[in-house]
Amino acid sequence: MSTSKSAVNHQIRRQSLPETLAESLRERILNGEFREGDALIQDAIAQEYDVSRMPVREALRQLEAGGLVAMRIHKGAIVTSVPTGQIEELFELRALLECDLLARAIPKLTDEDLSASREILAQLEASYERHDVASWGRLNWEFHRSFYSAADRAQTLAIVQGINVQTDRYIRLHLLLTDRFDQAEEDHREILRLCASRDVKGAVAYLKKHILNAGRDLVAALRTSRAAEAV
């Protein structure tokens, strides 16, 4: 007897243990608990989380796919150290793709979209005030995405989100190393104002400057920090 489509039981997949572990380890990398070059020992992690090595191994593979760790023969997982030249490239890619998204999105932005952007910006500024480092990258991306979604460019948005995952820890590090909270707030408020004014040319130019300046400041601070650690 065949089963009708209406009788099929569609189950929602629950978050697996490896995914839960990957999220926890990802946050510990992003908040600086695990630093560049640190080894993530499977046995130690399994003991810490009271799990077997198998879900730990899968979690590390997920982090490798996201560019946060690299698997080394005989060494296991190592927290990646991204060369400053590649960090510059990531910010240049962000500027290129995000400016295109914003230009396409602004004519389609609704009052509801802008209201959501204001709410997210308020949350981001509050996280600066609380020094809630764990929220900075996520809220920064949510603020930017609140404009881009209206562009209706799903593939480009997915690529940009992937780049933002890679730059999340550096966005946090940029703020910690440069203490440029006031500048970040000023830039975000101006981007919001220009979008609300439907000033496509002005908003795109300001966004490009915002992203590239943040990348340059970060790379300069990171080179200084890495040079000091190498001494």
C-alpha positions as CSV (number, residue, x, y, z in Angstrom):
1,M,0.0,0.0,0.0
2,S,1.6,3.3,-1.1
3,T,1.8,6.2,1.3
4,S,0.2,9.4,0.2
5,K,2.2,12.6,0.2
6,S,-0.1,14.1,2.9
7,A,0.6,11.2,5.2
8,V,4.4,11.5,5.0
9,N,6.0,12.6,8.3
10,H,8.4,15.4,7.7
11,Q,10.7,15.7,10.7
12,I,12.7,18.8,11.5
13,R,16.4,17.9,12.0
14,R,17.5,18.8,15.5
15,Q,20.9,20.3,16.1
16,S,23.5,17.5,16.4
17,L,26.1,17.1,19.0
18,P,29.0,17.9,16.6
19,E,27.1,21.1,15.6
20,T,26.7,22.1,19.2
21,L,30.4,21.4,19.9
22,A,31.4,23.4,16.8
23,E,29.3,26.4,17.9
24,S,30.9,26.4,21.3
25,L,34.5,26.0,20.0
26,R,33.8,28.6,17.3
27,E,32.8,31.2,19.9
28,R,35.9,30.4,22.0
29,I,38.0,31.0,19.0
30,L,36.2,34.2,18.1
31,N,36.4,35.6,21.6
32,G,40.1,35.0,21.7
33,E,40.2,32.1,24.3
34,F,41.9,30.0,21.6
35,R,44.4,32.2,19.8
36,E,46.0,31.9,16.4
37,G,48.4,28.9,16.3
38,D,46.9,27.1,19.3
39,A,46.4,23.4,19.0
40,L,43.0,22.0,19.6
41,I,43.6,18.5,21.1
42,Q,40.8,16.1,20.4
43,D,41.3,14.1,23.6
44,A,41.4,17.2,25.8
45,I,38.3,18.7,24.2
46,A,36.4,15.4,24.4
47,Q,37.3,15.2,28.1
48,E,36.3,18.8,28.7
49,Y,32.9,18.4,27.1
50,D,32.5,14.8,28.4
51,V,31.9,13.3,24.9
52,S,33.7,10.8,22.7
53,R,36.3,11.8,20.2
54,M,34.0,11.2,17.2
55,P,31.7,14.3,17.6
56,V,34.8,16.4,18.4
57,R,36.4,15.2,15.2
58,E,33.3,16.2,13.2
59,A,33.1,19.6,15.0
60,L,36.7,20.3,14.0
61,R,35.9,19.4,10.4
62,Q,33.1,22.0,10.5
63,L,35.4,24.6,11.8
64,E,38.0,23.7,9.2
65,A,35.3,24.2,6.5
66,G,34.6,27.7,8.0
67,G,38.3,28.6,7.8
68,L,38.8,28.8,11.6
69,V,41.0,25.8,12.0
70,A,43.4,23.8,9.8
71,M,44.0,20.1,10.1
72,R,47.7,19.2,10.2
73,I,49.2,15.7,9.8
74,H,50.6,14.5,13.2
75,K,49.5,17.9,14.8
76,G,45.7,17.7,14.7
77,A,43.7,20.9,14.5
78,I,45.4,24.3,14.7
79,V,43.6,27.6,15.0
80,T,44.4,29.4,11.7
81,S,46.5,32.5,11.4
82,V,45.3,34.4,8.4
83,P,48.1,36.4,6.7
84,T,47.4,40.1,6.8
85,G,47.4,40.2,3.0
86,Q,44.5,37.8,2.9
87,I,42.7,39.8,5.6
88,E,43.0,42.8,3.3
89,E,41.6,40.8,0.4
90,L,38.6,39.7,2.5
91,F,37.8,43.3,3.3
92,E,38.2,44.3,-0.3
93,L,35.8,41.5,-1.3
94,R,33.4,42.7,1.3
95,A,33.5,46.3,-0.1
96,L,33.0,45.0,-3.7
97,L,30.1,42.7,-3.0
98,E,28.4,44.7,-0.2
99,C,28.4,47.9,-2.2
100,D,26.7,46.1,-5.1
101,L,24.1,44.6,-2.7
102,L,23.4,48.0,-1.1
103,A,23.0,49.8,-4.4
104,R,20.4,47.2,-5.5
105,A,18.7,47.2,-2.1
106,I,18.2,50.9,-1.3
107,P,15.4,51.4,-3.9
108,K,13.5,48.5,-2.4
109,L,14.0,49.3,1.3
110,T,10.7,49.7,3.2
111,D,10.0,51.7,6.4
112,E,9.9,48.3,8.2
113,D,13.3,47.4,6.9
114,L,14.8,50.7,8.2
115,S,13.0,50.3,11.5
116,A,14.6,46.9,11.9
117,S,18.0,48.4,11.0
118,R,17.6,51.1,13.7
119,E,16.7,48.4,16.3
120,I,19.7,46.3,15.4
121,L,22.0,49.3,15.5
122,A,20.7,50.2,19.0
123,Q,21.5,46.6,20.1
124,L,25.0,46.8,18.6
125,E,25.7,50.2,20.3
126,A,24.5,48.7,23.6
127,S,26.8,45.8,23.1
128,Y,29.7,48.2,22.7
129,E,28.7,49.9,25.9
130,R,28.5,46.6,27.8
131,H,31.8,45.5,26.2
132,D,29.9,42.3,25.1
133,V,32.6,41.1,22.8
134,A,30.7,37.9,21.8
135,S,27.9,40.0,20.2
136,W,29.9,42.4,18.2
137,G,30.5,40.4,15.0
138,R,27.0,38.9,15.0
139,L,25.2,42.2,15.5
140,N,27.5,44.0,13.0
141,W,26.6,41.4,10.3
142,E,22.9,41.6,11.2
143,F,23.0,45.4,10.9
144,H,24.6,45.2,7.4
145,R,22.4,42.3,6.3
146,S,19.3,44.3,7.3
147,F,19.9,46.5,4.3
148,Y,21.2,43.9,1.8
149,S,18.3,41.4,2.1
150,A,16.1,43.8,0.1
151,A,18.4,43.3,-2.9
152,D,16.9,39.8,-3.4
153,R,20.4,38.4,-4.4
154,A,20.5,35.2,-2.4
155,Q,23.7,33.9,-3.9
156,T,25.7,37.1,-3.4
157,L,24.3,37.4,0.1
158,A,25.4,33.9,1.0
159,I,28.9,34.6,-0.3
160,V,29.1,37.8,1.7
161,Q,27.8,36.0,4.8
162,G,30.6,33.5,4.4
163,I,33.2,36.2,4.2
164,N,31.7,37.8,7.3
165,V,32.1,34.5,9.2
166,Q,35.8,34.6,8.3
167,T,36.2,38.2,9.4
168,D,34.1,38.0,12.5
169,R,37.1,37.5,14.9
170,Y,39.0,40.3,13.1
171,I,36.1,42.7,13.5
172,R,36.2,42.0,17.2
173,L,40.0,42.2,17.3
174,H,39.9,45.5,15.3
175,L,37.7,47.1,18.0
176,L,39.8,45.7,20.8
177,L,43.1,46.7,19.3
178,T,42.0,50.1,18.0
179,D,39.3,51.1,20.5
180,R,37.4,52.7,17.6
181,F,33.9,52.3,19.0
182,D,33.0,56.0,18.4
183,Q,34.0,55.8,14.7
184,A,32.1,52.5,14.2
185,E,29.0,54.1,15.7
186,E,29.4,57.3,13.6
187,D,29.8,55.2,10.4
188,H,26.8,53.0,11.0
189,R,24.6,55.9,11.8
190,E,25.6,57.7,8.7
191,I,25.0,54.6,6.5
192,L,21.6,54.3,8.1
193,R,20.8,58.0,7.4
194,L,21.9,57.8,3.8
195,C,19.9,54.6,3.2
196,A,16.8,56.3,4.8
197,S,17.3,59.2,2.5
198,R,17.5,56.8,-0.5
199,D,20.8,58.3,-1.4
200,V,22.2,55.4,-3.3
201,K,25.4,57.1,-4.5
202,G,26.2,58.6,-1.1
203,A,25.4,55.4,0.8
204,V,27.5,53.2,-1.4
205,A,30.5,55.5,-1.3
206,Y,30.3,55.8,2.5
207,L,29.9,52.0,2.9
208,K,33.0,51.4,0.7
209,K,35.0,53.9,2.8
210,H,33.7,52.3,6.1
211,I,34.7,48.8,5.1
212,L,38.1,49.6,3.5
213,N,39.1,51.9,6.4
214,A,38.2,49.3,8.9
215,G,40.3,46.7,7.0
216,R,43.3,49.0,6.8
217,D,43.1,50.0,10.5
218,L,42.8,46.4,11.5
219,V,45.7,45.2,9.4
220,A,48.0,47.9,10.7
221,A,47.0,47.1,14.3
222,L,47.3,43.3,13.7
223,R,50.8,43.7,12.2
224,T,51.9,45.7,15.2
225,S,50.4,43.1,17.6
226,R,51.9,40.1,15.8
227,A,55.3,41.8,15.6
228,A,55.2,42.4,19.4
229,E,54.2,38.8,20.1
230,A,57.1,37.5,17.9
231,V,59.7,39.4,20.0
